Amino acid sequence: MPRKNPEVSWLESSSPTIDETAFIDPRAEVIGDVRIGKFVYVAPFAVLRADEGSPIVIGERTNVQDGVIIHALKNTQVKIGREVSLAHGCVVHGGVEIGDNSFVGFRAIILKSKIGKGSFIGHGAIVIDAEIPDGKFVPHGHIVKENDTFEDVTKEQKEFMEEVVEVNTELAKAYKKLD
C-alpha cells in the first residue's frame, strides 16, 4: 500500500511516485520517496521503505517479488536499474545500486554495494560493501569477500534472467487489468 513516510529531522515527508502502468499488490508496502517506473511488478508482502534514506528508484520492467525488502540507511539511496529481477525474499539495504538487466536470487542480501549491469547474484549469496563488475556471476550461497573474482554470466543464466523479466512484466500488465 503506497503511503507517505513520517517527517524526521533529516528527511521531509513525501509520497511514492508510481507509473500508471506499474502494478503494486495491495499487500505490499511502498513508503516515502519511492519512484516506480513503467511496467514494474511489486508482489505481495514486498516492502519498499524510503523512510530513513531516500529515494528508492525502481527502473522500468523490474520485478520485486514476494517478500523482498528494500530499505536505505540515513543519507543513502537505492537505485535499481531497468529489467532487474529481485527474487523472493531478498534484502536490498542501501546505499545500493543495481545495474540494468541483473538478477538477485532468493534470500540473497545486498548491503551497501554496487552490482554491475547484467550480473547474476545467486540464491542466498551475501554481498556487503562490495562492487560486482558488469556481467558477473556470484555463486549461490557465496559470501563476497574483498578481492573475490567471479565467472562471467553464462548464456543460460542470461536467458533465465530475460525470461524472468518477461514473465513478470506480463504479470504486471495482467494484474493491472484486474484493477
C-alpha positions in Angstrom: 0.0 0.0 0.0 1.6 3.3 -1.0 1.9 5.9 1.7 3.9 8.9 3.0 6.9 8.5 5.2 6.9 10.3 8.5 8.9 13.6 8.6 12.1 13.3 10.6 14.9 15.8 11.3 16.9 14.7 8.2 14.1 13.8 5.8 10.9 15.5 4.7 7.7 13.6 4.3 7.0 12.5 0.8 4.8 10.1 -1.1 5.6 7.4 -3.7 5.6 8.2 -7.4 4.2 5.2 -9.3 3.8 5.0 -13.0 0.3 4.2 -14.0 1.4 1.0 -15.9 3.1 -0.5 -12.8 1.3 -3.0 -10.6 1.7 -2.8 -6.8 0.0 -5.7 -5.0 -2.3 -4.3 -2.2 -0.4 -6.4 0.4 2.9 -4.7 -0.5 4.2 -1.6 1.4 5.6 1.3 -0.5 6.6 4.1 1.8 8.1 7.6 1.1 10.0 8.8 -1.9 9.9 5.6 -3.9 9.9 6.2 -7.7 8.5 3.2 -9.6 8.8 3.1 -13.4 6.8 1.6 -16.2 5.5 -2.0 -16.1 7.1 -2.7 -12.7 5.7 -5.6 -10.8 5.7 -5.4 -7.0 4.5 -8.7 -5.5 2.7 -9.5 -2.2 4.5 -8.7 1.0 7.3 -6.8 -0.6 8.4 -3.8 1.5 10.0 -0.7 -0.2 10.8 1.8 2.7 12.2 5.2 1.9 11.6 6.5 5.4 15.2 6.6 6.6 17.2 7.0 3.4 15.8 8.4 0.2 14.9 8.0 -2.7 14.4 4.4 -3.8 14.2 4.3 -7.6 12.9 1.3 -9.4 13.6 1.2 -13.2 11.0 0.1 -15.8 10.1 -3.6 -16.3 11.8 -4.5 -13.0 10.1 -7.1 -10.7 10.2 -7.0 -6.9 9.0 -10.5 -5.9 7.2 -11.8 -2.8 8.8 -10.8 0.5 11.6 -8.6 -0.9 12.8 -5.9 1.5 14.3 -2.7 0.0 15.4 0.0 2.6 18.0 2.7 2.6 20.2 3.9 5.5 20.1 7.5 6.6 21.6 9.8 3.9 21.8 7.0 1.3 19.6 5.9 -1.6 18.8 2.7 -3.5 18.8 2.7 -7.3 17.5 -0.4 -9.1 18.0 -0.4 -12.9 15.7 -1.4 -15.7 14.7 -5.1 -16.2 16.1 -6.2 -12.9 14.6 -9.2 -11.0 14.7 -9.2 -7.2 13.7 -12.7 -6.4 11.6 -13.9 -3.4 12.8 -12.8 0.0 16.0 -11.0 -1.0 17.1 -8.0 1.0 18.5 -4.8 -0.6 19.7 -2.4 2.0 21.3 0.9 0.9 23.0 2.6 -0.3 22.8 0.2 -3.1 23.0 0.4 -6.9 21.9 -2.5 -9.1 22.6 -2.2 -12.8 20.2 -2.9 -15.6 19.3 -6.5 -16.6 20.6 -8.0 -13.3 19.1 -10.8 -11.2 19.3 -11.1 -7.4 18.4 -14.6 -6.2 16.1 -15.9 -3.4 17.1 -14.7 0.0 20.3 -13.0 -1.2 21.4 -10.0 0.7 22.9 -6.8 -0.9 24.1 -4.3 1.6 26.0 -1.0 0.8 27.1 -2.4 -2.6 27.1 -1.8 -6.3 26.1 -4.6 -8.7 27.1 -4.2 -12.3 24.8 -4.4 -15.3 23.8 -7.9 -16.4 25.1 -9.6 -13.2 23.6 -12.6 -11.6 23.7 -12.8 -7.8 22.9 -16.4 -6.8 20.3 -17.6 -4.3 21.4 -16.9 -0.7 24.5 -15.0 -1.7 25.7 -12.2 0.6 27.2 -9.1 -0.9 28.4 -6.4 1.7 30.4 -3.3 1.0 31.4 -4.7 -2.4 31.4 -3.8 -6.1 30.5 -6.6 -8.6 31.6 -5.8 -12.1 29.2 -5.9 -15.1 28.2 -9.4 -16.3 29.5 -11.4 -13.4 28.0 -14.4 -11.6 28.2 -14.6 -7.8 27.6 -18.3 -6.9 24.6 -19.5 -4.8 25.3 -19.1 -1.1 28.6 -17.3 -1.6 29.7 -14.6 0.8 31.6 -12.0 -1.1 35.0 -11.1 0.3 37.5 -8.5 -0.7 39.4 -9.4 -3.9 37.0 -12.1 -5.0 36.9 -12.9 -8.7 33.8 -14.1 -10.5 32.9 -16.0 -13.6 31.0 -14.4 -16.4 27.3 -14.9 -16.6 26.6 -17.8 -18.9 24.3 -17.8 -21.9 21.8 -20.0 -20.0 21.8 -17.6 -17.0 21.3 -14.6 -19.3 18.3 -16.4 -20.9 16.9 -17.2 -17.5 17.2 -13.6 -16.4 15.4 -12.4 -19.5 12.6 -14.9 -19.1 12.0 -13.9 -15.5 11.7 -10.2 -16.7 9.3 -11.2 -19.5 7.1 -13.3 -17.2 6.8 -10.7 -14.5 6.2 -7.8 -17.0 3.3 -9.8 -18.4 2.1 -10.4 -14.8 2.2 -6.7 -14.1 0.1 -6.0 -17.2 -2.4 -8.8 -16.4 -2.8 -7.7 -12.7 -3.2 -4.1 -13.8 -6.2 -5.1 -16.0 -7.8 -6.6 -12.9 -7.7 -3.3 -11.0 
